[in-house]
Amino acid sequence: MRAPVRTVATPEYLARHGVPETPEDLAHHQVIGVRAAPGILLSAMRFQRDGRMFAYDAKCRFVADAGDAQRVAGLAHVGIFQGYHYTVADLIATGALVPVLAKFDWSGPPLGATYLPNRFMPPKVQVFLD
């Protein structure tokens, strides 16, 4: 199981700045980055081409300290950003965000689970982990 990554922007931002056709077009756009931890900037946007993941090192106009702040900046028309599908799907469904570069969507990192051994595990959790 993987966590797909989507590249999105508001319709207003795209109307003002145009829609990128390739990841390389992001050089002409405002990109919203996110800091994974203090001192660790995730400026590289990840895409997929011919079944292989590749990174595009974007120059970020704005850097958020968390994914929620990244979404708030995106909704304020600051620029284009990437988020896990489950964090932007509702905003795409309402039209607040528009997917861009969809043909380059990265299938995302594998999902994992961490749990303490020798603890009671509800059957539903065990089924999910199996």
C-alpha positions, 0 to 999 in steps of 0.5 A, a space after each residue: 500500500 502506498 500514499 499517492 502524492 498530488 500536485 495542486 493549486 487553486 483555480 485563482 493561482 492558475 488563472 493568474 500564472 498559468 498551468 504548468 505542463 511539465 515538472 520543469 515548468 515549475 521554474 516559472 511558478 511559485 512553489 510552496 515547500 514544507 519543512 519535515 523537521 527543524 533544518 530539513 527543507 523538503 524543496 524537492 517535489 517528487 514526480 513519476 515518469 515512465 514508472 520511475 520516481 524523480 525529484 525536481 528541486 524547486 525554488 520555494 517562495 514560501 516554506 511551511 513548518 507543517 502540511 496544514 500550513 502548506 495547505 493554508 498557504 495554497 488556499 491563499 493562492 500563494 502557489 503550487 504545492 504537493 500533498 498526500 492524496 488523503 490530505 487534499 482529496 476533499 479540497 479537490 472534490 469541492 473545487 478549492 484545489 485543482 490537480 496539476 501535472 497529474 500525468 506525473 503523479 508519484 505513487 508515493 512512499 509505502 505506508 507502514 505501521 509501528 506498534 508495540 509488541 506484546 500488547 493487546 491488539 484489537 482484531 480490526 488493527 490486526 486485520 489492517 496490518 496483515 
